Every structure is written in C-alpha cells, then in structure tokens.
Amino acid sequence: MDELRQQIKDLMVNELMLQMTAEEIGNETPIFSPEGLGLDSVDALQLVVALEKKFGLKFPDAETARNVLRCVDTIAAAVPAAE
C-alpha cells in the first residue's frame, strides 16, 4: 500500500506540475481545500484522467469522484476496487 501511495503522489506531482515533491504530500492531506494542496477543478479533471490511465479507476459520477479524491489515502483505497 505504501508503494501505491508513493505512485499516486508521484503521479500528482508530475501530471499536475505541483511546486512540491511527492514526499511533501501527506497521505491524509486534503487535495482540494486551501488548507491542503489547494487544487482546483481543472486539476481535478487532469487527476481523474491520469488515475484512469494509470490505475484503471473509473468515476461514474461527481459524488464518487468527490469521495475518492479527498486525499492520497482515499485514492489508494479505491485502486484495488478497480483492479
């Protein structure tokens, strides 16, 4: 699971061109709140596409996406469900 979390963080840094390293992203850091990474809706779309391509994750609706894209831990928990 730690390797999966690291892959998710690396994907976020590379795909979203974040001005931080993967190591600076906490597993429970909120992705979209100002107190967390502060990403926006454009970032969300890019992240969804990247997660679908790399891990096969599918987001059937906005509610599912909101629940999964809360933090690295929630994304990691959804990955095995997609496999």
N, CA, C and O atoms as a CHARMM CRD file, in Angstrom:
* protein
*
  332
    1    1 MET  N      0.83100  -1.20400   0.00000 PROA 1      0.00000
    2    1 MET  CA     0.00000   0.00000   0.00000 PROA 1      0.00000
    3    1 MET  C      0.86700   1.25700   0.00000 PROA 1      0.00000
    4    1 MET  O      0.51000   2.25900  -0.62000 PROA 1      0.00000
    5    2 ASP  N      2.02700   1.20500   0.70600 PROA 2      0.00000
    6    2 ASP  CA     2.90800   2.37500   0.72100 PROA 2      0.00000
    7    2 ASP  C      3.44800   2.67500  -0.67000 PROA 2      0.00000
    8    2 ASP  O      3.57900   3.83700  -1.05500 PROA 2      0.00000
    9    3 GLU  N      3.76000   1.62100  -1.42300 PROA 3      0.00000
   10    3 GLU  CA     4.25100   1.81600  -2.78600 PROA 3      0.00000
   11    3 GLU  C      3.16500   2.44400  -3.65800 PROA 3      0.00000
   12    3 GLU  O      3.44900   3.31000  -4.48500 PROA 3      0.00000
   13    4 LEU  N      1.93500   2.00800  -3.47200 PROA 4      0.00000
   14    4 LEU  CA     0.80800   2.57000  -4.21300 PROA 4      0.00000
   15    4 LEU  C      0.63300   4.04900  -3.87500 PROA 4      0.00000
   16    4 LEU  O      0.44700   4.87400  -4.77000 PROA 4      0.00000
   17    5 ARG  N      0.69300   4.38500  -2.59700 PROA 5      0.00000
   18    5 ARG  CA     0.57300   5.79800  -2.19300 PROA 5      0.00000
   19    5 ARG  C      1.68000   6.62900  -2.84300 PROA 5      0.00000
   20    5 ARG  O      1.43200   7.74200  -3.30700 PROA 5      0.00000
   21    6 GLN  N      2.89200   6.09300  -2.87500 PROA 6      0.00000
   22    6 GLN  CA     4.00900   6.81500  -3.48400 PROA 6      0.00000
   23    6 GLN  C      3.76400   7.01400  -4.97900 PROA 6      0.00000
   24    6 GLN  O      4.05000   8.08500  -5.51500 PROA 6      0.00000
   25    7 GLN  N      3.24300   6.00200  -5.64800 PROA 7      0.00000
   26    7 GLN  CA     2.93300   6.12200  -7.07400 PROA 7      0.00000
   27    7 GLN  C      1.88100   7.20100  -7.30800 PROA 7      0.00000
   28    7 GLN  O      1.98100   7.96800  -8.26700 PROA 7      0.00000
   29    8 ILE  N      0.88300   7.26500  -6.44600 PROA 8      0.00000
   30    8 ILE  CA    -0.16900   8.27900  -6.56700 PROA 8      0.00000
   31    8 ILE  C      0.42200   9.67100  -6.37500 PROA 8      0.00000
   32    8 ILE  O      0.11500  10.58600  -7.13800 PROA 8      0.00000
   33    9 LYS  N      1.26400   9.83400  -5.36800 PROA 9      0.00000
   34    9 LYS  CA     1.89700  11.13300  -5.11300 PROA 9      0.00000
   35    9 LYS  C      2.77600  11.54300  -6.28600 PROA 9      0.00000
   36    9 LYS  O      2.73800  12.69500  -6.71700 PROA 9      0.00000
   37   10 ASP  N      3.56800  10.61000  -6.80500 PROA 10     0.00000
   38   10 ASP  CA     4.42400  10.90200  -7.95900 PROA 10     0.00000
   39   10 ASP  C      3.57900  11.32100  -9.15500 PROA 10     0.00000
   40   10 ASP  O      3.91900  12.27000  -9.86200 PROA 10     0.00000
   41   11 LEU  N      2.48000  10.61500  -9.37700 PROA 11     0.00000
   42   11 LEU  CA     1.57900  10.94000 -10.47700 PROA 11     0.00000
   43   11 LEU  C      1.02300  12.35700 -10.31200 PROA 11     0.00000
   44   11 LEU  O      0.96700  13.12300 -11.27400 PROA 11     0.00000
   45   12 MET  N      0.61500  12.69800  -9.09500 PROA 12     0.00000
   46   12 MET  CA     0.06700  14.03100  -8.83800 PROA 12     0.00000
   47   12 MET  C      1.10700  15.11300  -9.11500 PROA 12     0.00000
   48   12 MET  O      0.80300  16.11300  -9.76500 PROA 12     0.00000
   49   13 VAL  N      2.31800  14.92100  -8.63000 PROA 13     0.00000
   50   13 VAL  CA     3.37800  15.91800  -8.81900 PROA 13     0.00000
   51   13 VAL  C      3.68200  16.08300 -10.30300 PROA 13     0.00000
   52   13 VAL  O      3.79800  17.20600 -10.79500 PROA 13     0.00000
   53   14 ASN  N      3.81300  14.96600 -11.01600 PROA 14     0.00000
   54   14 ASN  CA     4.18900  15.02200 -12.42800 PROA 14     0.00000
   55   14 ASN  C      3.06100  15.50200 -13.32800 PROA 14     0.00000
   56   14 ASN  O      3.27600  16.36500 -14.17800 PROA 14     0.00000
   57   15 GLU  N      1.86800  14.95800 -13.15600 PROA 15     0.00000
   58   15 GLU  CA     0.74800  15.30200 -14.03300 PROA 15     0.00000
   59   15 GLU  C      0.21800  16.71500 -13.78700 PROA 15     0.00000
   60   15 GLU  O     -0.20100  17.39900 -14.72000 PROA 15     0.00000
   61   16 LEU  N      0.24100  17.14200 -12.53700 PROA 16     0.00000
   62   16 LEU  CA    -0.31200  18.45400 -12.19400 PROA 16     0.00000
   63   16 LEU  C      0.76700  19.52200 -12.06600 PROA 16     0.00000
   64   16 LEU  O      0.48000  20.68000 -11.76200 PROA 16     0.00000
   65   17 MET  N      2.01500  19.11600 -12.30200 PROA 17     0.00000
   66   17 MET  CA     3.15900  20.03600 -12.21900 PROA 17     0.00000
   67   17 MET  C      3.14600  20.82200 -10.90800 PROA 17     0.00000
   68   17 MET  O      3.28600  22.04500 -10.89800 PROA 17     0.00000
   69   18 LEU  N      2.97700  20.09700  -9.81300 PROA 18     0.00000
   70   18 LEU  CA     2.94600  20.72700  -8.49600 PROA 18     0.00000
   71   18 LEU  C      4.31500  21.28200  -8.13600 PROA 18     0.00000
   72   18 LEU  O      5.34600  20.72400  -8.51100 PROA 18     0.00000
   73   19 GLN  N      4.30800  22.37200  -7.41300 PROA 19     0.00000
   74   19 GLN  CA     5.54600  23.00800  -6.97100 PROA 19     0.00000
   75   19 GLN  C      5.99400  22.43400  -5.63100 PROA 19     0.00000
   76   19 GLN  O      6.34500  23.17500  -4.71300 PROA 19     0.00000
   77   20 MET  N      5.97900  21.12100  -5.53100 PROA 20     0.00000
   78   20 MET  CA     6.40400  20.42700  -4.31500 PROA 20     0.00000
   79   20 MET  C      6.81900  19.02700  -4.72300 PROA 20     0.00000
   80   20 MET  O      6.57600  18.59200  -5.84800 PROA 20     0.00000
   81   21 THR  N      7.44300  18.33600  -3.79900 PROA 21     0.00000
   82   21 THR  CA     7.84000  16.95900  -4.07200 PROA 21     0.00000
   83   21 THR  C      6.77300  16.00700  -3.55100 PROA 21     0.00000
   84   21 THR  O      5.92000  16.38400  -2.74700 PROA 21     0.00000
   85   22 ALA  N      6.83500  14.78100  -4.01800 PROA 22     0.00000
   86   22 ALA  CA     5.89500  13.76200  -3.55200 PROA 22     0.00000
   87   22 ALA  C      6.02400  13.55400  -2.04900 PROA 22     0.00000
   88   22 ALA  O      5.03700  13.28200  -1.36600 PROA 22     0.00000
   89   23 GLU  N      7.23900  13.68300  -1.54100 PROA 23     0.00000
   90   23 GLU  CA     7.48300  13.47900  -0.11000 PROA 23     0.00000
   91   23 GLU  C      6.79800  14.53900   0.75100 PROA 23     0.00000
   92   23 GLU  O      6.53500  14.30200   1.93000 PROA 23     0.00000
   93   24 GLU  N      6.51100  15.69400   0.17700 PROA 24     0.00000
   94   24 GLU  CA     5.86300  16.77400   0.92200 PROA 24     0.00000
   95   24 GLU  C      4.34400  16.59700   1.02400 PROA 24     0.00000
   96   24 GLU  O      3.68400  17.31600   1.77500 PROA 24     0.00000
   97   25 ILE  N      3.80000  15.65700   0.28300 PROA 25     0.00000
   98   25 ILE  CA     2.36000  15.42000   0.29600 PROA 25     0.00000
   99   25 ILE  C      2.05600  14.34500   1.33100 PROA 25     0.00000
  100   25 ILE  O      2.54400  13.21900   1.22800 PROA 25     0.00000
  101   26 GLY  N      1.25000  14.69600   2.32400 PROA 26     0.00000
  102   26 GLY  CA     0.85600  13.72700   3.34700 PROA 26     0.00000
  103   26 GLY  C     -0.23800  12.81200   2.83500 PROA 26     0.00000
  104   26 GLY  O     -1.00700  13.19000   1.95200 PROA 26     0.00000
  105   27 ASN  N     -0.31000  11.61900   3.38000 PROA 27     0.00000
  106   27 ASN  CA    -1.33100  10.66200   2.94900 PROA 27     0.00000
  107   27 ASN  C     -2.74400  11.15400   3.22200 PROA 27     0.00000
  108   27 ASN  O     -3.67800  10.77800   2.51300 PROA 27     0.00000
  109   28 GLU  N     -2.91000  11.99200   4.24200 PROA 28     0.00000
  110   28 GLU  CA    -4.23900  12.49100   4.60600 PROA 28     0.00000
  111   28 GLU  C     -4.41200  13.98000   4.30400 PROA 28     0.00000
  112   28 GLU  O     -5.39800  14.58700   4.72200 PROA 28     0.00000
  113   29 THR  N     -3.46100  14.56700   3.58400 PROA 29     0.00000
  114   29 THR  CA    -3.56300  15.97800   3.21700 PROA 29     0.00000
  115   29 THR  C     -4.73700  16.16800   2.25600 PROA 29     0.00000
  116   29 THR  O     -4.78900  15.51300   1.21600 PROA 29     0.00000
  117   30 PRO  N     -5.68300  17.05800   2.58700 PROA 30     0.00000
  118   30 PRO  CA    -6.81000  17.30500   1.67800 PROA 30     0.00000
  119   30 PRO  C     -6.30600  17.81900   0.32800 PROA 30     0.00000
  120   30 PRO  O     -5.45900  18.71100   0.27000 PROA 30     0.00000
  121   31 ILE  N     -6.82600  17.25700  -0.73300 PROA 31     0.00000
  122   31 ILE  CA    -6.34500  17.61200  -2.06600 PROA 31     0.00000
  123   31 ILE  C     -6.89900  18.95700  -2.53500 PROA 31     0.00000
  124   31 ILE  O     -6.17700  19.73900  -3.15500 PROA 31     0.00000
  125   32 PHE  N     -8.16200  19.23100  -2.24900 PROA 32     0.00000
  126   32 PHE  CA    -8.78800  20.42100  -2.82200 PROA 32     0.00000
  127   32 PHE  C     -9.04700  21.56100  -1.84900 PROA 32     0.00000
  128   32 PHE  O     -9.52400  22.61200  -2.27700 PROA 32     0.00000
  129   33 SER  N     -8.76200  21.41000  -0.59100 PROA 33     0.00000
  130   33 SER  CA    -9.02200  22.50200   0.35000 PROA 33     0.00000
  131   33 SER  C     -7.82400  23.44400   0.40600 PROA 33     0.00000
  132   33 SER  O     -6.69200  23.02800   0.15800 PROA 33     0.00000
  133   34 PRO  N     -8.07200  24.72200   0.73300 PROA 34     0.00000
  134   34 PRO  CA    -6.97000  25.68500   0.85900 PROA 34     0.00000
  135   34 PRO  C     -5.95600  25.27100   1.92900 PROA 34     0.00000
  136   34 PRO  O     -4.77700  25.61700   1.83900 PROA 34     0.00000
  137   35 GLU  N     -6.42000  24.52800   2.94300 PROA 35     0.00000
  138   35 GLU  CA    -5.51000  24.07800   3.99900 PROA 35     0.00000
  139   35 GLU  C     -4.64400  22.91900   3.51900 PROA 35     0.00000
  140   35 GLU  O     -3.63300  22.59300   4.13900 PROA 35     0.00000
  141   36 GLY  N     -5.04500  22.30100   2.41500 PROA 36     0.00000
  142   36 GLY  CA    -4.30100  21.17200   1.86800 PROA 36     0.00000
  143   36 GLY  C     -3.49600  21.60700   0.65800 PROA 36     0.00000
  144   36 GLY  O     -2.73700  22.57500   0.71900 PROA 36     0.00000
  145   37 LEU  N     -3.66700  20.88600  -0.44300 PROA 37     0.00000
  146   37 LEU  CA    -2.93000  21.19900  -1.66600 PROA 37     0.00000
  147   37 LEU  C     -3.55400  22.35200  -2.44000 PROA 37     0.00000
  148   37 LEU  O     -2.87900  22.98700  -3.25000 PROA 37     0.00000
  149   38 GLY  N     -4.83300  22.63300  -2.20300 PROA 38     0.00000
  150   38 GLY  CA    -5.49600  23.76400  -2.84100 PROA 38     0.00000
  151   38 GLY  C     -5.70400  23.61300  -4.33700 PROA 38     0.00000
  152   38 GLY  O     -5.70800  24.60800  -5.06200 PROA 38     0.00000
  153   39 LEU  N     -5.87600  22.39200  -4.80800 PROA 39     0.00000
  154   39 LEU  CA    -6.08300  22.18100  -6.23200 PROA 39     0.00000
  155   39 LEU  C     -7.47400  22.65500  -6.64300 PROA 39     0.00000
  156   39 LEU  O     -8.37000  22.77400  -5.80800 PROA 39     0.00000
  157   40 ASP  N     -7.64700  22.92600  -7.94300 PROA 40     0.00000
  158   40 ASP  CA    -8.93000  23.42800  -8.43700 PROA 40     0.00000
  159   40 ASP  C     -9.59700  22.41100  -9.36600 PROA 40     0.00000
  160   40 ASP  O     -9.12400  21.28300  -9.50800 PROA 40     0.00000
  161   41 SER  N    -10.68900  22.82000  -9.99000 PROA 41     0.00000
  162   41 SER  CA   -11.46900  21.89300 -10.81400 PROA 41     0.00000
  163   41 SER  C    -10.71200  21.43800 -12.05900 PROA 41     0.00000
  164   41 SER  O    -10.89800  20.30800 -12.51100 PROA 41     0.00000
  165   42 VAL  N     -9.87300  22.28600 -12.61400 PROA 42     0.00000
  166   42 VAL  CA    -9.05600  21.88700 -13.76700 PROA 42     0.00000
  167   42 VAL  C     -8.07200  20.80700 -13.33900 PROA 42     0.00000
  168   42 VAL  O     -7.86600  19.82400 -14.05000 PROA 42     0.00000
  169   43 ASP  N     -7.46200  20.99900 -12.16600 PROA 43     0.00000
  170   43 ASP  CA    -6.56600  19.97900 -11.62100 PROA 43     0.00000
  171   43 ASP  C     -7.31500  18.66900 -11.39500 PROA 43     0.00000
  172   43 ASP  O     -6.77900  17.59100 -11.64800 PROA 43     0.00000
  173   44 ALA  N     -8.54800  18.76500 -10.92000 PROA 44     0.00000
  174   44 ALA  CA    -9.35200  17.56700 -10.65500 PROA 44     0.00000
  175   44 ALA  C     -9.55600  16.76900 -11.93400 PROA 44     0.00000
  176   44 ALA  O     -9.43200  15.54400 -11.93400 PROA 44     0.00000
  177   45 LEU  N     -9.86700  17.45700 -13.01300 PROA 45     0.00000
  178   45 LEU  CA   -10.07900  16.78200 -14.29000 PROA 45     0.00000
  179   45 LEU  C     -8.80400  16.09300 -14.75700 PROA 45     0.00000
  180   45 LEU  O     -8.84300  14.94600 -15.20400 PROA 45     0.00000
  181   46 GLN  N     -7.67900  16.78400 -14.65600 PROA 46     0.00000
  182   46 GLN  CA    -6.39600  16.19500 -15.03900 PROA 46     0.00000
  183   46 GLN  C     -6.07900  14.97800 -14.17600 PROA 46     0.00000
  184   46 GLN  O     -5.58800  13.96500 -14.67400 PROA 46     0.00000
  185   47 LEU  N     -6.35900  15.08300 -12.89700 PROA 47     0.00000
  186   47 LEU  CA    -6.08400  13.99100 -11.97000 PROA 47     0.00000
  187   47 LEU  C     -6.96600  12.78200 -12.28100 PROA 47     0.00000
  188   47 LEU  O     -6.48900  11.64700 -12.25800 PROA 47     0.00000
  189   48 VAL  N     -8.23300  13.01300 -12.56800 PROA 48     0.00000
  190   48 VAL  CA    -9.15000  11.92200 -12.92100 PROA 48     0.00000
  191   48 VAL  C     -8.64300  11.18800 -14.16100 PROA 48     0.00000
  192   48 VAL  O     -8.60000   9.95800 -14.18000 PROA 48     0.00000
  193   49 VAL  N     -8.26400  11.93000 -15.18600 PROA 49     0.00000
  194   49 VAL  CA    -7.77300  11.31800 -16.42600 PROA 49     0.00000
  195   49 VAL  C     -6.50100  10.51100 -16.15400 PROA 49     0.00000
  196   49 VAL  O     -6.36200   9.38900 -16.64000 PROA 49     0.00000
  197   50 ALA  N     -5.57900  11.07700 -15.38300 PROA 50     0.00000
  198   50 ALA  CA    -4.32400  10.38900 -15.07400 PROA 50     0.00000
  199   50 ALA  C     -4.56600   9.11500 -14.26800 PROA 50     0.00000
  200   50 ALA  O     -3.93500   8.09000 -14.52400 PROA 50     0.00000
  201   51 LEU  N     -5.47500   9.17600 -13.29800 PROA 51     0.00000
  202   51 LEU  CA    -5.78100   7.99800 -12.47800 PROA 51     0.00000
  203   51 LEU  C     -6.47600   6.91500 -13.30000 PROA 51     0.00000
  204   51 LEU  O     -6.24500   5.72400 -13.08800 PROA 51     0.00000
  205   52 GLU  N     -7.32000   7.32600 -14.23100 PROA 52     0.00000
  206   52 GLU  CA    -7.98100   6.35400 -15.10300 PROA 52     0.00000
  207   52 GLU  C     -6.95900   5.65100 -15.98700 PROA 52     0.00000
  208   52 GLU  O     -7.02500   4.43500 -16.17200 PROA 52     0.00000
  209   53 LYS  N     -6.00600   6.42000 -16.53700 PROA 53     0.00000
  210   53 LYS  CA    -5.00000   5.83800 -17.41900 PROA 53     0.00000
  211   53 LYS  C     -4.04000   4.92100 -16.67300 PROA 53     0.00000
  212   53 LYS  O     -3.74200   3.82400 -17.14400 PROA 53     0.00000
  213   54 LYS  N     -3.55600   5.35500 -15.52000 PROA 54     0.00000
  214   54 LYS  CA    -2.52700   4.58800 -14.80600 PROA 54     0.00000
  215   54 LYS  C     -3.09800   3.41100 -14.02300 PROA 54     0.00000
  216   54 LYS  O     -2.52900   2.32000 -14.04000 PROA 54     0.00000
  217   55 PHE  N     -4.21100   3.62400 -13.34200 PROA 55     0.00000
  218   55 PHE  CA    -4.73100   2.60500 -12.42900 PROA 55     0.00000
  219   55 PHE  C     -6.06400   1.99300 -12.85900 PROA 55     0.00000
  220   55 PHE  O     -6.54900   1.05800 -12.22100 PROA 55     0.00000
  221   56 GLY  N     -6.66000   2.51100 -13.93400 PROA 56     0.00000
  222   56 GLY  CA    -7.94000   1.98400 -14.37700 PROA 56     0.00000
  223   56 GLY  C     -9.11800   2.41300 -13.52000 PROA 56     0.00000
  224   56 GLY  O    -10.19800   1.82700 -13.60600 PROA 56     0.00000
  225   57 LEU  N     -8.91600   3.43600 -12.69100 PROA 57     0.00000
  226   57 LEU  CA   -10.01400   3.92500 -11.84600 PROA 57     0.00000
  227   57 LEU  C    -11.09400   4.54500 -12.71500 PROA 57     0.00000
  228   57 LEU  O    -10.79400   5.24700 -13.68200 PROA 57     0.00000
  229   58 LYS  N    -12.32700   4.29100 -12.37800 PROA 58     0.00000
  230   58 LYS  CA   -13.46400   4.88900 -13.08200 PROA 58     0.00000
  231   58 LYS  C    -14.27600   5.70800 -12.08800 PROA 58     0.00000
  232   58 LYS  O    -14.47100   5.31000 -10.93900 PROA 58     0.00000
  233   59 PHE  N    -14.73600   6.84300 -12.54900 PROA 59     0.00000
  234   59 PHE  CA   -15.54100   7.73900 -11.72000 PROA 59     0.00000
  235   59 PHE  C    -16.89200   7.90500 -12.40100 PROA 59     0.00000
  236   59 PHE  O    -17.04900   8.77300 -13.26000 PROA 59     0.00000
  237   60 PRO  N    -17.87700   7.07600 -12.02600 PROA 60     0.00000
  238   60 PRO  CA   -19.16800   7.09700 -12.71100 PROA 60     0.00000
  239   60 PRO  C    -19.96700   8.38100 -12.50800 PROA 60     0.00000
  240   60 PRO  O    -20.83400   8.71000 -13.31800 PROA 60     0.00000
  241   61 ASP  N    -19.67500   9.10800 -11.42800 PROA 61     0.00000
  242   61 ASP  CA   -20.41300  10.34500 -11.18100 PROA 61     0.00000
  243   61 ASP  C    -19.57600  11.27600 -10.30000 PROA 61     0.00000
  244   61 ASP  O    -18.54900  10.88200  -9.74900 PROA 61     0.00000
  245   62 ALA  N    -20.04400  12.51500 -10.18600 PROA 62     0.00000
  246   62 ALA  CA   -19.30900  13.53200  -9.42400 PROA 62     0.00000
  247   62 ALA  C    -19.20300  13.17400  -7.94300 PROA 62     0.00000
  248   62 ALA  O    -18.19100  13.45500  -7.30100 PROA 62     0.00000
  249   63 GLU  N    -20.23900  12.56100  -7.41400 PROA 63     0.00000
  250   63 GLU  CA   -20.23100  12.17300  -5.99300 PROA 63     0.00000
  251   63 GLU  C    -19.10800  11.17200  -5.71100 PROA 63     0.00000
  252   63 GLU  O    -18.39100  11.29800  -4.71900 PROA 63     0.00000
  253   64 THR  N    -18.96500  10.19400  -6.57500 PROA 64     0.00000
  254   64 THR  CA   -17.88900   9.20700  -6.42500 PROA 64     0.00000
  255   64 THR  C    -16.53300   9.89000  -6.50700 PROA 64     0.00000
  256   64 THR  O    -15.64700   9.62300  -5.69600 PROA 64     0.00000
  257   65 ALA  N    -16.37500  10.76600  -7.48000 PROA 65     0.00000
  258   65 ALA  CA   -15.10600  11.48500  -7.63800 PROA 65     0.00000
  259   65 ALA  C    -14.78900  12.29400  -6.38700 PROA 65     0.00000
  260   65 ALA  O    -13.65200  12.28000  -5.91500 PROA 65     0.00000
  261   66 ARG  N    -15.77400  12.99600  -5.84600 PROA 66     0.00000
  262   66 ARG  CA   -15.55100  13.79200  -4.62600 PROA 66     0.00000
  263   66 ARG  C    -15.09700  12.91400  -3.46700 PROA 66     0.00000
  264   66 ARG  O    -14.19900  13.28700  -2.71200 PROA 66     0.00000
  265   67 ASN  N    -15.71500  11.75600  -3.33100 PROA 67     0.00000
  266   67 ASN  CA   -15.37300  10.85800  -2.22900 PROA 67     0.00000
  267   67 ASN  C    -13.98300  10.25300  -2.38600 PROA 67     0.00000
  268   67 ASN  O    -13.24300  10.12600  -1.41000 PROA 67     0.00000
  269   68 VAL  N    -13.63300   9.88400  -3.60100 PROA 68     0.00000
  270   68 VAL  CA   -12.33400   9.24500  -3.83800 PROA 68     0.00000
  271   68 VAL  C    -11.19900  10.26100  -3.80700 PROA 68     0.00000
  272   68 VAL  O    -10.12000   9.96600  -3.29300 PROA 68     0.00000
  273   69 LEU  N    -11.42800  11.44700  -4.34800 PROA 69     0.00000
  274   69 LEU  CA   -10.35000  12.43000  -4.49900 PROA 69     0.00000
  275   69 LEU  C    -10.15900  13.32400  -3.27200 PROA 69     0.00000
  276   69 LEU  O     -9.74300  14.47500  -3.40800 PROA 69     0.00000
  277   70 ARG  N    -10.45000  12.82000  -2.10300 PROA 70     0.00000
  278   70 ARG  CA   -10.27000  13.61600  -0.88000 PROA 70     0.00000
  279   70 ARG  C     -8.80600  13.74700  -0.49400 PROA 70     0.00000
  280   70 ARG  O     -8.33900  14.83600  -0.15900 PROA 70     0.00000
  281   71 CYS  N     -8.08200  12.63000  -0.54200 PROA 71     0.00000
  282   71 CYS  CA    -6.67100  12.61100  -0.16000 PROA 71     0.00000
  283   71 CYS  C     -6.01500  11.37700  -0.77500 PROA 71     0.00000
  284   71 CYS  O     -6.69000  10.55000  -1.38700 PROA 71     0.00000
  285   72 VAL  N     -4.71600  11.25800  -0.61300 PROA 72     0.00000
  286   72 VAL  CA    -3.98900  10.12000  -1.17200 PROA 72     0.00000
  287   72 VAL  C     -4.53800   8.80600  -0.61700 PROA 72     0.00000
  288   72 VAL  O     -4.68300   7.83400  -1.35900 PROA 72     0.00000
  289   73 ASP  N     -4.84000   8.76800   0.67300 PROA 73     0.00000
  290   73 ASP  CA    -5.36700   7.54200   1.28100 PROA 73     0.00000
  291   73 ASP  C     -6.67400   7.08200   0.63100 PROA 73     0.00000
  292   73 ASP  O     -6.85300   5.88900   0.38700 PROA 73     0.00000
  293   74 THR  N     -7.58400   8.01100   0.34900 PROA 74     0.00000
  294   74 THR  CA    -8.86500   7.61900  -0.24500 PROA 74     0.00000
  295   74 THR  C     -8.68500   7.16200  -1.69300 PROA 74     0.00000
  296   74 THR  O     -9.40100   6.27600  -2.16100 PROA 74     0.00000
  297   75 ILE  N     -7.73500   7.76200  -2.39600 PROA 75     0.00000
  298   75 ILE  CA    -7.43700   7.30500  -3.75900 PROA 75     0.00000
  299   75 ILE  C     -6.85400   5.89800  -3.70500 PROA 75     0.00000
  300   75 ILE  O     -7.27200   5.01700  -4.45600 PROA 75     0.00000
  301   76 ALA  N     -5.88900   5.69200  -2.81600 PROA 76     0.00000
  302   76 ALA  CA    -5.24800   4.37600  -2.69100 PROA 76     0.00000
  303   76 ALA  C     -6.26800   3.30000  -2.33000 PROA 76     0.00000
  304   76 ALA  O     -6.18400   2.17600  -2.82400 PROA 76     0.00000
  305   77 ALA  N     -7.22000   3.63400  -1.48000 PROA 77     0.00000
  306   77 ALA  CA    -8.24400   2.66300  -1.08200 PROA 77     0.00000
  307   77 ALA  C     -9.13600   2.28000  -2.26000 PROA 77     0.00000
  308   77 ALA  O     -9.65900   1.16600  -2.30100 PROA 77     0.00000
  309   78 ALA  N     -9.31400   3.18700  -3.21500 PROA 78     0.00000
  310   78 ALA  CA   -10.17700   2.91900  -4.36200 PROA 78     0.00000
  311   78 ALA  C     -9.47700   2.11200  -5.45000 PROA 78     0.00000
  312   78 ALA  O    -10.14100   1.46300  -6.25800 PROA 78     0.00000
  313   79 VAL  N     -8.16500   2.14200  -5.48400 PROA 79     0.00000
  314   79 VAL  CA    -7.43500   1.46300  -6.55600 PROA 79     0.00000
  315   79 VAL  C     -7.66500  -0.04700  -6.56400 PROA 79     0.00000
  316   79 VAL  O     -7.98500  -0.58500  -7.62400 PROA 79     0.00000
  317   80 PRO  N     -7.52300  -0.75600  -5.46000 PROA 80     0.00000
  318   80 PRO  CA    -7.76900  -2.20200  -5.51100 PROA 80     0.00000
  319   80 PRO  C     -9.18900  -2.54700  -5.94900 PROA 80     0.00000
  320   80 PRO  O     -9.42000  -3.59800  -6.54600 PROA 80     0.00000
  321   81 ALA  N    -10.12900  -1.67200  -5.65400 PROA 81     0.00000
  322   81 ALA  CA   -11.51600  -1.90300  -6.05100 PROA 81     0.00000
  323   81 ALA  C    -11.65800  -1.87700  -7.57000 PROA 81     0.00000
  324   81 ALA  O    -12.55500  -2.51000  -8.12600 PROA 81     0.00000
  325   82 ALA  N    -10.77300  -1.14400  -8.23700 PROA 82     0.00000
  326   82 ALA  CA   -10.84100  -1.03000  -9.68900 PROA 82     0.00000
  327   82 ALA  C    -10.13800  -2.19300 -10.37800 PROA 82     0.00000
  328   82 ALA  O    -10.39900  -2.47200 -11.54800 PROA 82     0.00000
  329   83 GLU  N     -9.25500  -2.86500  -9.66400 PROA 83     0.00000
  330   83 GLU  CA    -8.46700  -3.93500 -10.28300 PROA 83     0.00000
  331   83 GLU  C     -9.21100  -5.24900 -10.28000 PROA 83     0.00000
  332   83 GLU  O     -8.69000  -6.25400 -10.76400 PROA 83     0.00000
